[in-house]
């Protein structure tokens, strides 16, 4: 019986995964709408990959549920895998095969045959821009071309949902921008995208963002709402030299909740920019630091996520 088309592509309820005494994912709940570009963020080891493996039906949860494209991911993984695509952070195709051979291999894995096989192979060669290089060994391709080939192979069976795990890691800015143009085109056609990324400028392209930390979901909203409501304090942008010495000094003062490098400047998370600004200037000058400027600035997504993670660390420390 065909699965009824629903506006919700993914529904996760209290999803938990334990490995012995270690809890990798704890009580995670969220939904993803059809055609939505959903960003899944978090530091290494936060539980992102474990969650995605459960959504793909590759790992059974310890408790909770994941319903993906109308399928129970734990009970019907084979049905689910026929309708999803996956592109890994690491280039997962075979370097010793040609472009065309890799495409043919993935087409076979997904059970394509006959006229549809020929049609989708031609599509993949065209979509990846590698039709003239179909006989080239994949090992000889540039990073950008490998990325495009991997994406084409993950889409060859026309999945309704696509998982992208750090898809633009190690590629140039132009390729990254073009890649996100493709993601938006797919979303416009109704394909649901779940993407993990460490690039905050890429996170801005997502319809909604989920931040997972130590296995728990600590934020879930649009980029715009997270920037507007994610901080209880303010951000000061500090330009000073030497910048690393300035950072070390500021990390020791109670005026700053958190400090981090932001390009060649420092972003300091403070309770009140007006009150903290003169104190910070004095601390730096007394420490032999040249202060070029201190001014309030709008928080970036990176500022928001750092503050949320620090808040979680403080809560855990207070609970001990």
Secondary structure, DSSP 8 states (H G I E B T S, - for coil): ------SEEEEEEEEEEEETTEEEEEEEEEEEETT-EEEEE--TTSSHHHHHHHHTTSS--SEEEEEETTEETTT-HHHHHTTEEEE-SS--S-TTSBHHHHHHHHHHHTT--HHHHHHHHHHHHHHHT-GGGTTSBGGGS-HHHHHHHHHHHHTTT--SEEEEESTTTT--HHHHHHHHHHHHHHHHTT-EEEEE-S-HHHHTTSSEEEEEETTEEEEEE-HHHHHHHS-SSEEEEEEEESHHHHHHHHHT-TTEEEEEEETTEEEEEES-HHHHHHHHHHHHHHTT-EEEEEEEE---HHHHHHHHHHHHHHHHHHH-
